[in-house]
Amino acid sequence: MSEYFKARCYRREVGEVLREIEAQDRRFIFFVDDNIAADHEALKELCRALVPMRIRWVSQASIDMADDPELLDLMMASGCLGNVVGFESLDRRALRSMRKSPNLVRFDQYRRQLATLRSRGMQLWASFTLATISTPSSRWRTRSSSRSTTSSASPRSTS
């Protein structure tokens, strides 16, 4: 995506977003954004404006949203049901080969961050890349490792 957008982030004005929502006959919105939480302050501004609209919404966000309690409060108050979060892999080597350095930085915090989101009732849809062109066949075993790790962190887990 960064190639398409020339390695720039684009931010729409909150008023423009609100007018677009008001023009629709919908109360459930999927904000198409690679990372709606990339700028916490901008998302807080949007959430404050969404509260009186009484909508329900989802998007894609980075897991670091879990480290900002004010942001989580505003997201929930504004009608956020949850977000797609790209973990990409639970294998550090795979993350390095995919050049996913932001994921490596947060790697050891995933369980705590997932617990924070779960405690607030926020849904999370995890996305993973199971293999890349450069993935040796011996690394396919990470698939079962990913399953067991995500299962143990899931809201319905008894462990």
C-alpha positions as CSV (number, residue, x, y, z in Angstrom):
1,M,0.0,0.0,0.0
2,S,2.8,2.5,0.8
3,E,3.9,2.3,-2.8
4,Y,0.4,3.2,-4.0
5,F,0.2,6.1,-1.6
6,K,3.8,7.2,-2.2
7,A,4.8,6.3,1.4
8,R,2.4,9.0,2.8
9,C,-0.5,8.8,5.2
10,Y,-3.6,10.7,4.3
11,R,-6.0,12.0,6.8
12,R,-9.5,13.1,6.1
13,E,-11.1,16.0,8.0
14,V,-13.5,14.8,10.7
15,G,-16.3,17.0,9.4
16,E,-16.0,15.4,6.0
17,V,-16.2,11.9,7.5
18,L,-19.3,12.9,9.6
19,R,-21.1,14.4,6.6
20,E,-20.5,11.2,4.6
21,I,-21.9,9.1,7.5
22,E,-24.9,11.4,7.8
23,A,-25.6,11.1,4.1
24,Q,-26.0,7.4,4.3
25,D,-28.9,5.4,5.7
26,R,-26.6,3.1,7.7
27,R,-25.9,2.7,11.4
28,F,-23.1,0.2,11.0
29,I,-19.9,1.4,9.4
30,F,-16.6,-0.3,8.4
31,F,-14.0,2.4,8.2
32,V,-11.6,1.3,5.4
33,D,-8.2,2.3,6.8
34,D,-5.0,0.3,7.0
35,N,-4.6,1.5,10.6
36,I,-7.3,3.8,12.0
37,A,-5.2,4.0,15.2
38,A,-2.0,5.1,13.6
39,D,-2.5,8.6,15.0
40,H,-4.1,8.2,18.4
41,E,-4.9,11.9,18.8
42,A,-6.6,12.0,15.4
43,L,-8.7,8.9,16.3
44,K,-9.7,10.4,19.6
45,E,-10.9,13.5,17.7
46,L,-13.0,11.3,15.4
47,C,-14.4,9.2,18.3
48,R,-15.5,12.3,20.2
49,A,-17.3,13.4,17.1
50,L,-18.9,10.0,16.5
51,V,-20.4,9.6,20.0
52,P,-23.6,11.6,19.3
53,M,-24.1,9.8,16.0
54,R,-24.9,6.6,17.8
55,I,-23.4,4.3,15.2
56,R,-21.6,1.0,15.5
57,W,-18.3,0.7,13.6
58,V,-15.3,-1.5,13.0
59,S,-12.0,-0.9,11.2
60,Q,-8.4,-2.1,11.1
61,A,-6.0,-1.0,13.8
62,S,-2.6,-1.7,15.4
63,I,-2.6,-3.5,18.7
64,D,-0.9,-0.6,20.4
65,M,-4.3,1.0,20.8
66,A,-4.5,-1.3,23.9
67,D,-1.9,0.8,25.6
68,D,-3.9,4.0,25.5
69,P,-6.9,3.8,28.0
70,E,-8.3,7.1,27.0
71,L,-8.4,6.0,23.4
72,L,-10.1,2.7,24.3
73,D,-12.7,4.6,26.3
74,L,-13.5,6.9,23.4
75,M,-13.5,4.1,20.9
76,M,-16.1,2.1,23.0
77,A,-18.2,5.3,23.7
78,S,-18.2,6.1,19.9
79,G,-19.7,2.7,19.0
80,C,-16.5,0.7,18.1
81,L,-17.3,-3.0,18.2
82,G,-13.7,-4.1,17.4
83,N,-10.9,-4.1,14.8
84,V,-9.0,-6.3,12.5
85,V,-5.4,-6.5,13.8
86,G,-2.6,-7.7,11.7
87,F,-0.3,-9.9,13.8
88,E,1.1,-11.3,10.6
89,S,3.0,-14.1,12.4
90,L,3.8,-15.4,15.8
91,D,7.3,-16.4,14.7
92,R,9.9,-13.7,15.1
93,R,12.0,-15.0,12.2
94,A,9.0,-14.8,9.9
95,L,8.3,-11.2,11.1
96,R,11.9,-10.3,10.4
97,S,11.7,-11.8,6.9
98,M,8.5,-9.8,6.2
99,R,10.2,-6.7,7.5
100,K,7.4,-6.2,10.1
101,S,9.5,-4.3,12.7
102,P,6.5,-2.7,14.4
103,N,5.2,-6.2,15.2
104,L,8.6,-7.2,16.6
105,V,8.6,-4.3,18.9
106,R,5.2,-5.3,20.4
107,F,5.8,-9.0,20.2
108,D,6.2,-9.7,23.9
109,Q,3.2,-7.5,24.8
110,Y,0.5,-9.3,22.8
111,R,-1.0,-11.3,25.6
112,R,-1.3,-8.3,27.9
113,Q,-2.7,-6.2,25.1
114,L,-5.2,-8.9,24.1
115,A,-6.3,-9.2,27.8
116,T,-6.8,-5.4,27.9
117,L,-9.0,-5.4,24.8
118,R,-11.0,-8.4,26.1
119,S,-11.5,-6.8,29.5
120,R,-13.2,-3.9,27.7
121,G,-15.4,-6.1,25.6
122,M,-13.7,-5.0,22.3
123,Q,-13.7,-7.7,19.6
124,L,-10.6,-8.4,17.7
125,W,-10.2,-10.2,14.4
126,A,-6.6,-11.4,14.1
127,S,-5.0,-11.7,10.7
128,F,-2.0,-13.8,9.9
129,T,0.3,-14.5,7.0
130,L,0.8,-18.2,7.1
131,A,3.6,-18.3,4.5
132,T,5.5,-16.1,2.1
133,I,7.4,-17.0,-1.0
134,S,10.6,-17.2,1.1
135,T,9.1,-19.4,3.8
136,P,10.9,-22.8,3.9
137,S,8.5,-25.7,4.1
138,S,9.9,-26.5,7.6
139,R,8.4,-23.3,8.9
140,W,4.8,-24.4,8.1
141,R,4.8,-25.8,11.6
142,T,4.2,-22.3,12.9
143,R,0.7,-22.6,11.7
144,S,-0.2,-25.0,14.6
145,S,1.8,-22.8,16.9
146,S,-0.2,-19.8,15.9
147,R,-3.4,-21.7,16.4
148,S,-2.5,-22.7,20.0
149,T,-1.3,-19.3,21.0
150,T,-4.3,-17.4,19.6
151,S,-6.6,-20.0,21.2
152,S,-5.1,-19.6,24.6
153,A,-5.5,-15.8,24.3
154,S,-9.1,-15.9,23.0
155,P,-12.0,-14.6,25.1
156,R,-13.6,-18.1,25.4
157,S,-10.4,-19.7,26.5
158,T,-10.5,-21.5,29.9
159,S,-6.7,-21.5,30.3
